[in-house]
Amino acid sequence: QVQLVESGGGLVQPGGSLRLSCAASGFTFSSSYMGWYRQAPGKERELVAAITSGNRTTYAESVKGRDTISRDNAKNTVYLQMNSLEPEDTAVYYCNHAISSYRVPWGQGTQVTVSS
């Protein structure tokens, strides 16, 4: 059964940090080009970070220099370390394939709220 389970979100003050995790199952994770997405209220879902099977990474300009995506193929898990969080980072965060044609059903996501 294909499944994505995101965790690690929460309420954090501006300037704080969070580490998100996404556990994948039901597909060949180690060869998958994975991404972290986020969807803020009233906005479309956007890709913020991606990592290839060879650990090459790309980032959206909005998070570049603040976020780090990584993966552990032994655990079928992809991570997103988020630092220097800003209120504009408030969103529900999801993981999935970085290429739309390979996406699997979305997980429930994890809520990140940045507020003082």
Helices and strands as residue ranges (DSSP letters): E 3-7, E 10-12, E 18-25, G 29-31, E 34-39, E 46-51, E 57-59, E 67-72, E 77-82, G 87-89, E 91-97, G 100-102, E 110-114
